[in-house]
Amino acid sequence: DYLAGWQRSVMWGMGSALVLAVVLGGWIFVWLRTYNEARRLAKGMTEAYETTMRRTIALLDSLPDPAWLTDRDQRMIAVNEAYRQLSGHDEQHILGQTVTDIWPASTAQALRTQDAQALSTRLQQRREATQEVAGGGLRHFEYISTPVLDEKGQLAGVAGVARDITQLHVDQERIRYLAEHDILTDLPNRALLGNRMSAALADALGTQSPLAVLFLDLDHFKFVNDTLGHEVGDQLLQQVSQRMRAHLDSRDTISRQGGDEFAVLMQGFKHLSRVAIVAQRLIDTVSEPFLVEGHELLVGVSIGISTYPQDGTDISTLLKNADTAMYQAKAVGGNAYRFFAPEMNAHISERVMLENNLRRAILGNEFKLYYQPQVDGASGQLIGLEALIRWHHPELGEIPPSRFIPIAEESSLINTIGEWVLREACRQSRAWIDQGFPPVVMAVNLSAVQLRQRHFSDQVMSAINDVGLAPQWLELEITESAFIRDTDRVIEMLHKISSMGIKLSVDDFGTGYSSLGYLKRLPFGRIKIDQSFVRELPSNEDDSAIIRAIVGIADSLKKEVIAEGVEQPEQRDFLLRNGCRLMQGYHFGRPMPAETLEPLLRQGRIFPAT
């Protein structure tokens, strides 16, 4: 029994061991299969992750701009080559780090904030900024941060790209700069000045801080353009701009308004004396000679000044009043400055009215020539006539030349008016000759503006040829002011006219820039003594001395001399005693129209008529 029991126990134990071995073998088999499957799955997942990362990195590297991937903690998962180059770090120092560990604090804070907003809002974020890059230098980027979701829709991190828009930014800034600056002079243009004036007025509105607007117009610039061409004129404008800008503070804005007009906005001054000092400084620097392509050029500048709030509280009013004051500066001869005064507007309105009426007068034939006798003071014999323009306005009546000639010169209408005077005087002179009257010299006054025309000598030749007037019967009277600028060219022009046989005389001698030098160089045959020296003869000792000196100069240079403004017999007698035989003035005859003069010419009347 014992043996049988033992056998049963052994058999039961062996069966149990067999069962246990089978179960254990099954477990081992199952575990091995599961382990292998797990290894396969893990390997597959690893390979898939690595493939995904390779593809992600390849995709990132295909982008020319810096790009990155971060997890939910904003730690770098992947970056591309452009990112590594931009940061100056290799991959080991980037992956697993935050932007705080990679970039300077100012850049890192902005990047971290933008990525955080993308995570919190689950919306794409964009911004533009300038960033310092590795190796120094600045680049302008558009930063784009896009939230990344996993397959369950959970936030996985952020995908970002920094699009380099440096060239676009540079181009935009250049376009903006060109839109706000004058191409020729590189000064702020009218638009930028308006913006700065708006800002300045807004700042000054509460504090009532003073502002000043200076309106500048170059004197004699048109002459340079007309005689030497626009290329020289442009270079002159560039040099003028550079000089003026160098004499202004950085807080002042100088703008080119167009043509030869400029404007200056001044801020931060306490007293108007500061504005006056700056204005005079600009006048002084512009008055110095300019050298352009071998030409020494002299120009001036007229400046009008308006101030805030006294002369206006808006841009247009300040500019308009400064422009008005500038015309007053020109009216006194230019190269000066004037502060605006309310009464100036009335004067400017009259000037504009007269200029408009002048244009209509040219078209409406409202001008007429009067003729004043020039005589031998001893015999009263007529030796010439001076043609003098008169303007009879249909509503305003007679308008004296002293009112409209300066306006005509400023507006260049004098060229048209002067040509009409020249042609009409030649026509009338020829008409009298055709009627059988003895020919006398017809004197015509010239403006300095007319002499600056390139083809003026051709205009003169055309005027005498068209009516068949012999050149010796035409005399052109030129004032001394015509020789102040571009003297060499004026001399060349006058020599050409003189070579045609036309007579030349210096008008109003002694009142301008009298120079024996130009008298010696110019082909004048006659000097005309200005009436201001004749008016108080013979009682005024200074005038008497001047008359003797002028007659002496004329004799030395072998020039004729004629005195204008002779109104009294005593004046005539003094002039005759001192060697001046030729005279003109009310004592011998007032200016008169052709129809009044003709009977006197027909009778061969001696002047003064007795």
ChimeraX attribute file (.defattr): number of C-alpha atoms within 10 A of each C-alpha:
attribute: neighborCount
match mode: 1-to-1
recipient: residues
	/A:1	6
	/A:2	7
	/A:3	8
	/A:4	9
	/A:5	10
	/A:6	11
	/A:7	12
	/A:8	12
	/A:9	12
	/A:10	12
	/A:11	12
	/A:12	12
	/A:13	12
	/A:14	12
	/A:15	12
	/A:16	12
	/A:17	13
	/A:18	12
	/A:19	12
	/A:20	12
	/A:21	13
	/A:22	12
	/A:23	12
	/A:24	13
	/A:25	12
	/A:26	12
	/A:27	12
	/A:28	14
	/A:29	12
	/A:30	12
	/A:31	13
	/A:32	12
	/A:33	12
	/A:34	12
	/A:35	13
	/A:36	12
	/A:37	12
	/A:38	13
	/A:39	12
	/A:40	12
	/A:41	12
	/A:42	12
	/A:43	12
	/A:44	12
	/A:45	12
	/A:46	12
	/A:47	12
	/A:48	12
	/A:49	12
	/A:50	12
	/A:51	12
	/A:52	12
	/A:53	14
	/A:54	13
	/A:55	12
	/A:56	17
	/A:57	20
	/A:58	13
	/A:59	12
	/A:60	24
	/A:61	18
	/A:62	13
	/A:63	15
	/A:64	15
	/A:65	18
	/A:66	23
	/A:67	26
	/A:68	24
	/A:69	25
	/A:70	24
	/A:71	19
	/A:72	15
	/A:73	14
	/A:74	18
	/A:75	19
	/A:76	20
	/A:77	19
	/A:78	21
	/A:79	23
	/A:80	23
	/A:81	21
	/A:82	19
	/A:83	23
	/A:84	18
	/A:85	14
	/A:86	15
	/A:87	18
	/A:88	15
	/A:89	14
	/A:90	12
	/A:91	15
	/A:92	8
	/A:93	12
	/A:94	20
	/A:95	16
	/A:96	17
	/A:97	16
	/A:98	18
	/A:99	20
	/A:100	15
	/A:101	13
	/A:102	15
	/A:103	19
	/A:104	14
	/A:105	12
	/A:106	10
	/A:107	16
	/A:108	16
	/A:109	13
	/A:110	15
	/A:111	19
	/A:112	15
	/A:113	11
	/A:114	21
	/A:115	26
	/A:116	20
	/A:117	16
	/A:118	23
	/A:119	25
	/A:120	11
	/A:121	11
	/A:122	15
	/A:123	13
	/A:124	18
	/A:125	18
	/A:126	16
	/A:127	13
	/A:128	15
	/A:129	14
	/A:130	15
	/A:131	16
	/A:132	15
	/A:133	16
	/A:134	14
	/A:135	10
	/A:136	8
	/A:137	8
	/A:138	12
	/A:139	16
	/A:140	20
	/A:141	21
	/A:142	15
	/A:143	21
	/A:144	20
	/A:145	25
	/A:146	21
	/A:147	25
	/A:148	22
	/A:149	14
	/A:150	9
	/A:151	7
	/A:152	7
	/A:153	8
	/A:154	9
	/A:155	16
	/A:156	18
	/A:157	24
	/A:158	26
	/A:159	22
	/A:160	26
	/A:161	23
	/A:162	22
	/A:163	17
	/A:164	18
	/A:165	17
	/A:166	16
	/A:167	11
	/A:168	12
	/A:169	16
	/A:170	12
	/A:171	12
	/A:172	12
	/A:173	12
	/A:174	12
	/A:175	12
	/A:176	11
	/A:177	15
	/A:178	14
	/A:179	14
	/A:180	19
	/A:181	20
	/A:182	19
	/A:183	13
	/A:184	12
	/A:185	19
	/A:186	16
	/A:187	22
	/A:188	24
	/A:189	22
	/A:190	18
	/A:191	15
	/A:192	18
	/A:193	23
	/A:194	16
	/A:195	13
	/A:196	14
	/A:197	21
	/A:198	14
	/A:199	12
	/A:200	17
	/A:201	20
	/A:202	12
	/A:203	12
	/A:204	16
	/A:205	14
	/A:206	8
	/A:207	8
	/A:208	12
	/A:209	16
	/A:210	20
	/A:211	24
	/A:212	24
	/A:213	28
	/A:214	30
	/A:215	31
	/A:216	29
	/A:217	26
	/A:218	22
	/A:219	19
	/A:220	18
	/A:221	19
	/A:222	19
	/A:223	20
	/A:224	20
	/A:225	15
	/A:226	13
	/A:227	16
	/A:228	13
	/A:229	12
	/A:230	13
	/A:231	12
	/A:232	17
	/A:233	21
	/A:234	18
	/A:235	17
	/A:236	23
	/A:237	20
	/A:238	15
	/A:239	17
	/A:240	20
	/A:241	20
	/A:242	14
	/A:243	14
	/A:244	18
	/A:245	18
	/A:246	11
	/A:247	13
	/A:248	17
	/A:249	12
	/A:250	9
	/A:251	10
	/A:252	14
	/A:253	20
	/A:254	25
	/A:255	28
	/A:256	25
	/A:257	20
	/A:258	12
	/A:259	13
	/A:260	19
	/A:261	17
	/A:262	23
	/A:263	26
	/A:264	23
	/A:265	20
	/A:266	23
	/A:267	19
	/A:268	12
	/A:269	13
	/A:270	11
	/A:271	9
	/A:272	14
	/A:273	10
	/A:274	12
	/A:275	21
	/A:276	15
	/A:277	11
	/A:278	17
	/A:279	24
	/A:280	16
	/A:281	15
	/A:282	26
	/A:283	23
	/A:284	15
	/A:285	16
	/A:286	22
	/A:287	17
	/A:288	13
	/A:289	13
	/A:290	17
	/A:291	13
	/A:292	15
	/A:293	10
	/A:294	7
	/A:295	12
	/A:296	11
	/A:297	18
	/A:298	18
	/A:299	21
	/A:300	20
	/A:301	29
	/A:302	28
	/A:303	33
	/A:304	28
	/A:305	29
	/A:306	27
	/A:307	23
	/A:308	20
	/A:309	17
	/A:310	13
	/A:311	21
	/A:312	15
	/A:313	14
	/A:314	13
	/A:315	16
	/A:316	11
	/A:317	14
	/A:318	26
	/A:319	22
	/A:320	19
	/A:321	26
	/A:322	28
	/A:323	25
	/A:324	27
	/A:325	29
	/A:326	27
	/A:327	25
	/A:328	23
	/A:329	23
	/A:330	21
	/A:331	14
	/A:332	12
	/A:333	10
	/A:334	20
	/A:335	21
	/A:336	21
	/A:337	26
	/A:338	22
	/A:339	22
	/A:340	23
	/A:341	15
	/A:342	11
	/A:343	8
	/A:344	16
	/A:345	15
	/A:346	11
	/A:347	14
	/A:348	16
	/A:349	12
	/A:350	12
	/A:351	16
	/A:352	13
	/A:353	11
	/A:354	18
	/A:355	18
	/A:356	11
	/A:357	16
	/A:358	23
	/A:359	14
	/A:360	13
	/A:361	18
	/A:362	14
	/A:363	10
	/A:364	11
	/A:365	10
	/A:366	15
	/A:367	18
	/A:368	16
	/A:369	20
	/A:370	20
	/A:371	22
	/A:372	23
	/A:373	26
	/A:374	27
	/A:375	24
	/A:376	21
	/A:377	24
	/A:378	14
	/A:379	11
	/A:380	19
	/A:381	17
	/A:382	22
	/A:383	15
	/A:384	22
	/A:385	23
	/A:386	22
	/A:387	25
	/A:388	19
	/A:389	21
	/A:390	18
	/A:391	19
	/A:392	15
	/A:393	16
	/A:394	9
	/A:395	6
	/A:396	8
	/A:397	9
	/A:398	11
	/A:399	13
	/A:400	12
	/A:401	14
	/A:402	8
	/A:403	11
	/A:404	18
	/A:405	18
	/A:406	15
	/A:407	19
	/A:408	21
	/A:409	17
	/A:410	15
	/A:411	11
	/A:412	14
	/A:413	19
	/A:414	22
	/A:415	21
	/A:416	13
	/A:417	20
	/A:418	21
	/A:419	17
	/A:420	18
	/A:421	21
	/A:422	22
	/A:423	19
	/A:424	17
	/A:425	26
	/A:426	27
	/A:427	18
	/A:428	17
	/A:429	22
	/A:430	21
	/A:431	14
	/A:432	17
	/A:433	14
	/A:434	11
	/A:435	9
	/A:436	10
	/A:437	16
	/A:438	11
	/A:439	16
	/A:440	17
	/A:441	19
	/A:442	26
	/A:443	25
	/A:444	23
	/A:445	20
	/A:446	20
	/A:447	18
	/A:448	21
	/A:449	19
	/A:450	20
	/A:451	20
	/A:452	21
	/A:453	15
	/A:454	15
	/A:455	12
	/A:456	17
	/A:457	18
	/A:458	11
	/A:459	15
	/A:460	20
	/A:461	15
	/A:462	13
	/A:463	20
	/A:464	22
	/A:465	13
	/A:466	11
	/A:467	16
	/A:468	12
	/A:469	19
	/A:470	15
	/A:471	20
	/A:472	15
	/A:473	19
	/A:474	25
	/A:475	23
	/A:476	22
	/A:477	22
	/A:478	24
	/A:479	21
	/A:480	20
	/A:481	15
	/A:482	19
	/A:483	20
	/A:484	13
	/A:485	17
	/A:486	17
	/A:487	12
	/A:488	11
	/A:489	15
	/A:490	18
	/A:491	16
	/A:492	12
	/A:493	19
	/A:494	23
	/A:495	18
	/A:496	15
	/A:497	21
	/A:498	21
	/A:499	12
	/A:500	15
	/A:501	14
	/A:502	21
	/A:503	23
	/A:504	23
	/A:505	25
	/A:506	23
	/A:507	24
	/A:508	22
	/A:509	22
	/A:510	20
	/A:511	15
	/A:512	14
	/A:513	14
	/A:514	17
	/A:515	12
	/A:516	10
	/A:517	8
	/A:518	15
	/A:519	18
	/A:520	10
	/A:521	11
	/A:522	17
	/A:523	19
	/A:524	22
	/A:525	18
	/A:526	19
	/A:527	25
	/A:528	24
	/A:529	25
	/A:530	19
	/A:531	18
	/A:532	14
	/A:533	23
	/A:534	24
	/A:535	17
	/A:536	14
	/A:537	21
	/A:538	17
	/A:539	11
	/A:540	12
	/A:541	11
	/A:542	12
	/A:543	17
	/A:544	18
	/A:545	11
	/A:546	15
	/A:547	24
	/A:548	15
	/A:549	13
	/A:550	18
	/A:551	22
	/A:552	17
	/A:553	16
	/A:554	19
	/A:555	14
	/A:556	9
	/A:557	14
	/A:558	11
	/A:559	18
	/A:560	17
	/A:561	24
	/A:562	23
	/A:563	28
	/A:564	21
	/A:565	19
	/A:566	22
	/A:567	18
	/A:568	15
	/A:569	12
	/A:570	13
	/A:571	20
	/A:572	25
	/A:573	16
	/A:574	16
	/A:575	26
	/A:576	16
	/A:577	10
	/A:578	14
	/A:579	14
	/A:580	26
	/A:581	20
	/A:582	24
	/A:583	27
	/A:584	26
	/A:585	21
	/A:586	15
	/A:587	17
	/A:588	26
	/A:589	19
	/A:590	14
	/A:591	21
	/A:592	16
	/A:593	16
	/A:594	15
	/A:595	9
	/A:596	12
	/A:597	16
	/A:598	14
	/A:599	11
	/A:600	13
	/A:601	15
	/A:602	13
	/A:603	9
	/A:604	13
	/A:605	14
	/A:606	16
	/A:607	19
	/A:608	17
	/A:609	10
	/A:610	5
